[in-house]
């Protein structure tokens, strides 16, 4: 089994759903490939974090199989989405878990006071009529929840971060929100376009990645 | 004998703390392929791979900071700990490590450079640039506000910036690079797989692709320019919702529907083989023949 094949089957391997012959091949490959072992460890950690989430903050897991399945069907080259729906759901859940932890973490110090938005961008998924697929809208709500939780956490730590850092975060969130709005406008015109759906999800993930990185490193200060 | 060995291990693992700032000059033995983790939240971190089985820390410590230097030969830990405001405790570290090390570097308001490391390099900062040079077999670099420059790694490369340009030069293997608001430029080298993503920044690709390689580019509003050999054997799939497509390789893009401005372009050259996919929302796409 090659690294590419292993990544394609990693979800099933971690879930224990890989047929025996392939499982043996995966096991043999993992025994000699540190890079794939690291992928496996990361995925197991994601799933463990997701499993440990309280129900009240867990995302709507049932939304993900539909959207991820649709995306995968439409995308000719599966290597870009080597992780399956379970991992996507776990990744979103992990972000929410980290954000929740960050909110609860006590903060100290008083250096600067800078206002950052409590939530970013216009809320695209609340109210009003839309032609966008309800499954996609529901996924957006999950991402919005996670992003706003992280933003609230950043708000709580704003006295510990430099104004420059917060200004940069704000500036780039604005760029991402503008991109999200642009993709949504396109989706209103062409709601069945799978490429646009995938672009919307990918852009949401970039937003969360950026917020999560700032939060994670700021906790090391 | 067992007790002596245990004592030796314990002594080797004991941390060395350097306090009160000033010049640094600390050494510890280190295994050729061991892990070296370095944390310096504010300042600079310069990592240099060398051929000695030793980690050497030089530089200048902030007046209100301590340097922790601990671990075993397999795992060395270097940590600058500020006693006051970490953002004000500017320390500059130069760390020599065995070239085959697994290096992990973390900063916040820190500029990071890594050279001569042929093992793996993980580096992350929020405010500051990251530069990696040398034939590292695995590279993972992430910055929120700062440029990232990667040169000559060969293996698995992951680079992610938010508000900064990403430049990858003379690399080979498997590349995954993304940025939100900066330009993403890949030149030289050759890839088996490359995935390039941007939100608003432009993407430029002027590198080699192996015969069965895949190149996947996606932006929202950033433009895309691919410079490829005129004789490339490739299957192209290009799509843009409202941008333009220019193609030096022949076929013109077609509108997929009269209701939107979406254009698509799918064609093969040289019998196909390499798979090239580009998707943008509003960014223009240029497929250029390399002179």
Interface residues (C-beta under 8 A of the other chain):
Chain A: X35 X76 X77 X79 X80 X109 X111 X162 X164 X165 X168 X169 X171 X172 X175 X176 X178 X179 X182 X183 X186 X189 X190 X193 X195 X196 X199 X202 X203 X206 X209 X210 X213 X214 X217 X218 X220 X221
Chain B: X39 X41 X85 X86 X87 X106 X107 X108 X109 X124 X125 X126 X127 X138 X142 X144 X145 X156 X160 X162 X163 X178 X180 X181 X193 X195 X197 X199 X200 X214 X216 X218 X220 X221 X237 X239 X241 X242 X257 X259 X260 X262 X275 X277 X279 X281 X282
